[in-house]
Amino acid sequence: MQRIERIIVGVASVGVGLSFFVLICAVLTQVLGRTFGSSPVWTEELTRYAMLYTVTFGAGLALRSGDLVNVDVVCEALPGKGPWLLRLLSATATLVLGIILIPAAWKYVSIGAFQTSPALGVRMDYIHFSVLALLGCLAAFALLRIVSMIFFSGTGEPVNRMDS
């Protein structure tokens, strides 16, 4: 289980790093272009796409670390097993919602195969895939939390980024 989690966290971390690197390069190119003449048209478009993929890979990591909307004031005030049950319910709801939305996201991705981006000329299904991947990442991290809680006596509490 820990190996699978490490692989998923590693892939998501590399995805965040690469997409953020592309974002930095595109913005830097745009700034330098504006400073020394005119910036390339494609930089703004690439920046948007890089942001989409940064969020795509980062959402699952944020769910894992508790950096998404994490209202634990109510949850932790409950007695006994209440907090554990609410964390399990929350992870289950996230997993179910992600799975329910995957067919619609797949349709959205397939529509993009007939379109290209205006400046870069990239097929839009590559860009629209970020939505499908986002749902997959959230579902995967929610499933990891559920499995940890049910089968490995996990608490379901967020994993501190500094501890892992």
Secondary structure per residue as TSV (DSSP state, phi and psi in degrees):
chain	resnum	aa	ss	phi	psi
A	1	M	-	360.0	-45.0
A	2	Q	H	-65.9	-34.3
A	3	R	H	-65.9	-44.2
A	4	I	H	-61.0	-44.0
A	5	E	H	-62.3	-43.0
A	6	R	H	-61.9	-38.6
A	7	I	H	-65.7	-47.5
A	8	I	H	-63.8	-43.5
A	9	V	H	-64.2	-40.5
A	10	G	H	-63.2	-45.5
A	11	V	H	-62.3	-44.8
A	12	A	H	-64.5	-40.2
A	13	S	H	-65.3	-43.1
A	14	V	H	-64.2	-40.5
A	15	G	H	-60.9	-43.4
A	16	V	H	-63.2	-45.3
A	17	G	H	-62.3	-45.9
A	18	L	H	-66.0	-44.8
A	19	S	H	-66.9	-35.9
A	20	F	H	-69.6	-36.3
A	21	F	H	-62.7	-43.8
A	22	V	H	-62.1	-41.6
A	23	L	H	-60.1	-45.9
A	24	I	H	-62.0	-45.1
A	25	C	H	-63.2	-41.6
A	26	A	H	-65.6	-43.9
A	27	V	H	-66.4	-42.0
A	28	L	H	-61.9	-41.8
A	29	T	H	-61.4	-41.4
A	30	Q	H	-65.9	-43.7
A	31	V	H	-65.0	-46.2
A	32	L	H	-64.0	-38.4
A	33	G	H	-62.9	-42.4
A	34	R	H	-68.7	-31.8
A	35	T	H	-70.8	-40.5
A	36	F	S	-108.3	23.5
A	37	G	S	145.1	-107.1
A	38	S	-	-131.6	142.7
A	39	S	-	-85.4	149.9
A	40	P	-	-62.8	146.3
A	41	V	T	-65.4	-34.3
A	42	W	H	-72.8	-14.1
A	43	T	H	-65.4	-39.5
A	44	E	H	-64.9	-42.1
A	45	E	H	-65.7	-44.3
A	46	L	H	-63.5	-36.4
A	47	T	H	-61.3	-44.0
A	48	R	H	-62.1	-44.0
A	49	Y	H	-67.6	-37.7
A	50	A	H	-66.0	-37.5
A	51	M	H	-64.2	-40.6
A	52	L	H	-57.8	-46.1
A	53	Y	H	-73.4	-29.0
A	54	T	H	-63.5	-44.0
A	55	V	H	-67.3	-39.8
A	56	T	H	-55.6	-51.8
A	57	F	H	-78.2	-28.9
A	58	G	H	-78.3	-22.9
A	59	A	H	-63.8	-44.2
A	60	G	H	-64.4	-41.4
A	61	L	H	-64.5	-37.3
A	62	A	H	-67.9	-36.3
A	63	L	H	-63.2	-43.1
A	64	R	H	-63.5	-41.5
A	65	S	H	-90.6	-4.0
A	66	G	T	82.4	14.3
A	67	D	-	-85.9	-8.5
A	68	L	S	-74.5	-177.3
A	69	V	S	-58.3	113.5
A	70	N	-	-129.6	89.5
A	71	V	-	-92.4	89.7
A	72	D	H	-99.1	0.7
A	73	V	H	-62.3	-49.5
A	74	V	H	-68.6	-45.8
A	75	C	H	-58.3	-50.0
A	76	E	H	-75.1	-14.0
A	77	A	H	-80.5	-13.4
A	78	L	S	-74.8	150.2
A	79	P	-	-82.9	158.5
A	80	G	T	59.1	-127.8
A	81	K	T	-82.9	1.0
A	82	G	H	-53.0	-51.9
A	83	P	H	-60.0	-41.4
A	84	W	H	-62.3	-44.8
A	85	L	H	-64.3	-40.7
A	86	L	H	-65.8	-38.3
A	87	R	H	-65.4	-39.4
A	88	L	H	-65.9	-43.6
A	89	L	H	-61.7	-42.7
A	90	S	H	-63.2	-45.6
A	91	A	H	-64.9	-38.8
A	92	T	H	-66.0	-42.7
A	93	A	H	-62.6	-40.3
A	94	T	H	-63.3	-44.9
A	95	L	H	-62.0	-48.1
A	96	V	H	-63.2	-45.0
A	97	L	H	-62.4	-43.5
A	98	G	H	-59.2	-45.1
A	99	I	H	-66.3	-40.7
A	100	I	H	-62.8	-36.9
A	101	L	H	-83.0	-13.4
A	102	I	H	-59.7	-43.6
A	103	P	H	-60.2	-40.3
A	104	A	H	-66.5	-38.4
A	105	A	H	-65.7	-38.4
A	106	W	H	-63.0	-40.7
A	107	K	H	-62.4	-42.3
A	108	Y	H	-60.5	-43.0
A	109	V	H	-63.7	-44.1
A	110	S	H	-66.9	-30.2
A	111	I	H	-65.1	-35.2
A	112	G	G	-65.3	-17.6
A	113	A	G	-64.4	-20.6
A	114	F	G	-95.6	3.9
A	115	Q	-	-126.7	155.8
A	116	T	B	-128.8	153.2
A	117	S	-	-71.9	146.7
A	118	P	T	-64.6	-43.8
A	119	A	T	-91.7	-43.0
A	120	L	T	-86.6	-24.3
A	121	G	-	73.4	20.6
A	122	V	-	-82.7	140.8
A	123	R	B	-62.0	133.8
A	124	M	H	-71.3	-16.6
A	125	D	H	-65.6	-27.8
A	126	Y	H	-67.4	-34.0
A	127	I	H	-79.3	-44.8
A	128	H	H	-65.3	-22.0
A	129	F	H	-59.8	-23.5
A	130	S	H	-59.0	-33.6
A	131	V	H	-68.7	-44.1
A	132	L	H	-63.6	-43.7
A	133	A	H	-65.3	-37.0
A	134	L	H	-59.2	-48.0
A	135	L	H	-63.7	-39.5
A	136	G	H	-63.8	-42.1
A	137	C	H	-64.0	-47.1
A	138	L	H	-61.8	-43.7
A	139	A	H	-63.5	-41.5
A	140	A	H	-64.1	-45.1
A	141	F	H	-69.7	-34.2
A	142	A	H	-66.6	-41.5
A	143	L	H	-63.5	-41.4
A	144	L	H	-58.6	-41.7
A	145	R	H	-65.8	-42.7
A	146	I	H	-63.4	-47.3
A	147	V	H	-61.8	-42.5
A	148	S	H	-61.1	-41.6
A	149	M	H	-71.6	-40.2
A	150	I	H	-82.7	-44.1
A	151	F	H	-101.0	-18.2
A	152	F	S	-124.3	22.2
A	153	S	-	56.1	32.6
A	154	G	-	-73.6	155.4
A	155	T	-	-87.8	-20.1
A	156	G	-	81.8	0.7
A	157	E	-	-71.3	150.6
A	158	P	-	-57.7	146.9
A	159	V	-	-88.9	122.3
A	160	N	-	-65.5	130.6
A	161	R	T	-58.7	-32.5
A	162	M	T	-76.3	-21.9
A	163	D	T	-84.8	-20.5
A	164	S	-	-100.9	360.0
